[in-house]
């Protein structure tokens, strides 16, 4: 059972980490403090997702095998003897000094995001009369979401990197990024906020909704590949083990509740199941390219001087799509290099950001058309 002292020490670390961006925002001129804080939260969450991928890809997820501290302490310095003892007992195991620091820095960043959301809630509450209830309810929803995300972070450790738990942990991080972006892009402190005036054209709404569904499905498949260590199950491209359609076992590959490296019967998962996991992600990528590519192309055609931002987001969306293709192929051809894998995760987060931003510009296009009618 974690002690009160441990929680106090971790809270102090979170306050220090959160205080640095808050001090920067306080001294930086332009825009309101509340608006700047909201966008800093988007930036910090994006960084947290990328660093979480770094933690997973360096096998540091169990660098500190307990939670929320490291061997009952707030940092690896205090747990150095326990870490060295575990490393000596199992030199190739998950616990090393470097991995412990990577894991704890990831937790510190997560605590920082949580602390900044608490500040966001406080500001929204203090401005209840001028801003209304919507910003407060929105920030409380974000606080609840980050708490659920923290719970899955804890289960990631206590359930020993069970694939479905780690996958949901990543999915929730991307949902948090999407919600923070949607929150930040609202003009809360202006008389009219786009959240109150959204009138997306039916065709645009359908394509955008489809894009969100397709993207999050593909991200789930990609996370399932990563958490099952199936990236190299098909070591060639564009075929898989020289076959245009490799042998598959969908039942074993997509049994969700099971331990890492094992199937539902508790036996070692078969290479065919890992091939299936990898192949599903690769095939679904074709649908993602078609749907998101169509969305980006249509958004470019809809962009006007008044909606220049829509064109910029569309260009970014198409660029990131290209990056995802390159890094995805690189992960296979170059045997899963760390840099390419990190870029692939960052690209997924960037695509989520682009879709949320595109919904903002699309809504404002319809808002302007309504005002002109």
Order of alpha helices (4+ residues) and beta strands (2+ residues): alpha-alpha-alpha-alpha-alpha-alpha-alpha-alpha-alpha-alpha-alpha-alpha
